[in-house]
Amino acid sequence: MTDISSINQTCPWSGKPVSPDSLTTYADEIVGFCNPGCRDKFATAVAHFEAARPRVARSLLQIGGAVRVVATYADSVLVVIDAQEEYRSGILRLDGIDAAAAALAVLLERARQAGTPVIHIVQRGRPGGLFDPGSTGAILPEATPVAGEAVVEKPLPNSFAGTDLQVRLQATGRTTLLLAGFMTHMCVSATARAALDLGWRTTVIADTTATRALPDPLGGADIPAESVHRTALAELADRYAVVARLDEIR
């Protein structure tokens, strides 16, 4: 037996004792060989199979070893972003808006039953324009606030910018956020990114969000709404937030 701290005591190629000058690592473990030639033969074989193996994408959070923790109703504040008629009956009608609004209604019902604080964010509009206060700026019926739920008007995509949202959130004593609403790539994304900067742990509820197709700025074909939606969620899940389905929230 040798005193070398490898997981094996004999060379897998020759069966001879491991030599101190012929160690390497594999799968975060030290492995040993009887001579540098055997060690290098192993390295060549590993490199060959690694090159042939399909690459599996990983988020920055996964690479960093972060544990995926979905926010709960008991610890969170639910922030509903821009659940407004503009996205159903206005110029900015979203793909999947009806399904997302239905899921949002279920989310609100569950959050209220659990005693979760709810804050509604609405985009400030102007008469005759987007989010017209007299028409398309109205909150969707599925998301109508109930007594005690604050409504915060915002001027920018980031729900924290130019509002008192941070103060309201801190006043709840909660430590995490549940984000729902529209649009996935715009105000939901901007708010989730800002929330990280402000120290919040955030879960974005994917099936309560939706977006629209976008033009390709490089002149290609329009980018479908589903692609924009999935990409926006993937970007958030890379570092900014946990992305979860409604039924994962407990």
N, C-alpha and C positions, 0 to 999 in steps of 0.2 A: 504493500500500500504506500502511496506517496502522500506527502503533506500539502500538495497543491490544492487550492480551494476551487477546483472545477467540479462540475456536477458529475463528471465521469473520471474514473481512475485509470482506464486503459484507452488507448487510441481506437476509435471505431473502424479505422482502416486496417491496422496491422495487429491489433490486440496487445501491443506492447505498452509498457507503463507510460503515462503522460510525462512530457518533459517541460520544465519551467519556462523554456524559451519558445514554446509552441502553443500558447494559449490565445484564444480569441473569444468573442462573445456571439451569442445567438439567442434571440428572443429574451434579451435582458439577463441571460445567464452566462457564466464563464464555462467554456468548453475547452478541453485539452486534447493534444495530439502528441505523438511520439517524436515528431520532428517538424521543422518548418514546412517541408514539402507536403506532408499530409495536411497540415493546417491550411496551406494555400490551395490545395486541391478541394478541400471543404468549402473555402471561401468562393472559389470559382463555381462550384455546384450550386451554392446558395444564391449567388448572383444570377445564375442562369434561370433558376426557378422563380426568383423574385421578379425578374423581367417578364416572364411568361404569365405571371399571375395577374388577373384583372385588378386594376387599381380601384379601391373603394374610397370615395371622398369622405373626409372627416371635417367636422367644424373645428374652429379654434377652441371652442369649449371642450370638445371631445379630445383633441390633441393635448390640451392642458389637464386632462383627467377630471374635469368637473362632473359632478353627479347631477343628472337631470332631475330637478325638483319642481314639480308643477305646483303653482300657487293654489291655496285653498280658500274657500269662502270665509273660513273663520279668521284667517290672518290678513286678508286683502281688502283693498278698496277696488270696487268695480268702476272703471272709467269708460263711459260709452262715448265714442268720438263721432261727431257729425252724422248721426242717424237722422238724416233730413231728406225731405221730399225731392230735393235737387237730384238725388241719386236714383230716384224711381221715376219721376215724371218730368224732370228737367233736362237740360242739354247734356248733363253728365250722367245719364242713365248707365248703371253698372250691370255688367254680366253677373247673373246669379244674385241679384239684389233681393228677390223675394225669398229665396231659400235662406240667405244670410239674415234677413230681417226676422224670419220665423225662428231661426236658431237664437237670435238675439232676444226675442220675446221669452223663450224658454230660459235662457240665461238669467234674465232679469227676474223671472218668477222664482227661480231657485235661489238667487242671491238675496232677494227680499225675504224669503222664507228662512234663510240662514242668518239674517240680520246683518248682512254685508252692507257697508256704506256704499251708496251709489252717487256718482257725480256725472252729469251729462255735459258734454262739450258741444257747442254749436258754432258753426262757422258764421262769422259776421258777413252779411250780404248788403246789397243796396237795391233800392227799387228799380225794377226793370232789368236787373242783372242776375248773375248767379246768386243763388241763395236769397232770392227776393224775400224780404221779411213778411210780405203779405201772401206769399204762395209757396215757392219752392224752399224757402228757408224754414218752413214748419217741420217740427219733429215728426218722424214716422209714427203712425198709430201703435205699432208694435213696441215702440220705445218711449211711449208717453210717460213723463216723470210722474211720480206720486208724491204726496205730501212729505216734506222733509228731505227730498232729493234736490241738491243744488243744480242749477243750470249756469254754466260758465260760458260766456261768449268769447271767442278768440279771433284775433285778426290774422293769424299766420298758421301754417301747417303744424308747427310744434305747439301742442296744447299748453305748454308752460310759458311760452313767450307772450309777454304783454298781458298775462292773466294772474290771478291769485291762486291758481291750481296748487302750487307747491304748498302754500300756507294751509289751504283746505285739507290737503292730504296729510300733512304733518299733524294737524289738529285731531285726526282720527286715532292717532296712536298706532296705526297699522304699519306693517313693515314691507308689504308686497303689493303689487298692482296686478289686476286683471284688466287687460285692454281688449275692447271690442269696437267694431264700427268701421268707418270708411274714410278714405280709400286705403287699401292695404299698402300700396306703394308710396302714398303721400302722407296723410296726416297720422295714420296709425304708425307708420315707420318713423316719421319725424318725432313723434311723441315717445315711442319706445327708446329711441336713441338718446333723446334728452333725459329720459328717466334714468338711464344708466349713469350718465354724468352727474346726476343729482343724488345718486346713492340708492335708488330703488331697485329691487329685484322684481322683474316683470314677467308675466306670462301673457302671451298674445293668443287669443282663442280663434283659431284659424277659420272655423266654419261660421263664425259671426262676422267675418270680414269679406270684402269683395272689392273688385276694381274694374278697370275698363281697358280696352285695347289702346295701345300707344303707337304713334308714328316712330319709325326708325330714324334717329337723327343722322344716320350715315347713308340714308337714301334707299334702304331696302324696303321689303314689304312690311306692312304694319305688324306689330308684335301682338299676338292674341292676348286677350285679357287673362286667360288661364296661365299663360307663360309669365305675364307680368306679376300675377298674384303669387304663383309658386316661387318665383325668383325673389320677390320682396320678402316672403316668409323665410326663405332660405338665408337671405342676407341677415335678417334679424336673428335667426337661430344660430348663425355663425358665432356671434359674440354678445348681442344686445339683450336677448330675451329667450325664454323657453317658449316654444310654439307647441300648442296642444289643441286637441279637439275638445269640444264642449263636454262630452261625456267623461273626459279625464278629470274634470274639475270636481273636487269633493268638498 
